[in-house]
Amino acid sequence: MATHNIILTDTEEKCLAYASLNNFNWINNAAKNRARIAQEKIIEKLVEHCNRNNIQLAVGADAQVQQAYDLEVVKTAAQVQQELEDNKV
């Protein structure tokens, strides 16, 4: 499990406090919801790949996300960015 820390300026803290009752809960919810959306997309891509190639699908969301990376069905955003930079003409 990963722990992420963020730093907000005093102004950013005040502005976020204006928009939410609890800054930590808002930030935590935003990150978890974005991860959930990405998980759904990763699993969708994996299922399509496995069906197209007659590959047995791993059981469970954690295993399916790992399988998608192992089979190189998906890449991290950093990997995609690096590939784009490497292929610039």
N, C-alpha and C positions, 0 to 999 in steps of 0.2 A: 504494500500500500504506500502511496506517495503522499507527502505533505508538501503543500505549496504555500509560500508566504508572499504577500504582496505589500507594497508600500504605497500609501496614499499621502498626498500632500495634505496640509491642513484644510485647504480649500476643497480638494476632492472629497475629503472626509465629511465636511459640512454639506457639500452638495449631495452626496450619497445619503446622508442622514435626512435630508429634505425629502428624498425619494423613497426611503424605506424605513420601516420600524426598527430593523436590526440589520446593520451592515454586514456582519458575518453571515447571517442566514441568507441574505440576498445574494452575496457573492458565492456562497456554497451552492445555493439552488441554481444559480446561473451556470456554474461549471458542471454540476451533475446533469442538468438538463441538456447541455450541449454535448456532453459525453454520451448520453442516452440516444440522442439523435444520430450521432456518428455511429454508435453501435448498431442501430437499426440498419443504416446504410451499408456498413461493413458486412453484416450477416446477409443482407439482401444480395450483395455482390458475390459472397461466398456460395450461397445456395445456387445462384445462377451458374457460377463456374463449375461447381460440383455436379450439377445436373447435366450440363453440357458435356462434361468430360468423364461421366460415370465414376465419380470419386465419392467414396463414402463420407458423409457429413459427420463431423464431430458432434458429440452430444453435450448440450449445455452452451449457454451464451459465452462464458469465459473461454471454453475450449474452441468454440467456433471463431471467435475473434483471433485467438492464437493461430488457428488453422489458416485463417485468411492471410495473416502475415507470413506464416511458414510457406504457404503456396505462392506467395507474392501476388496475391489477388489485390491486395491493397499495400500502400506504402505510407509512411508518415509524411506530413506536409513538408517537413524539412528535407526528406529524401526527394520529393517531387520538385521542390524549389532548387535543390542542388543540381538535379538533372536538367532543369530548365536553364540554369546558369551555365552548365557545362556544354549545352548544345547551342548557345548563342553564337551567331555567326558574326 
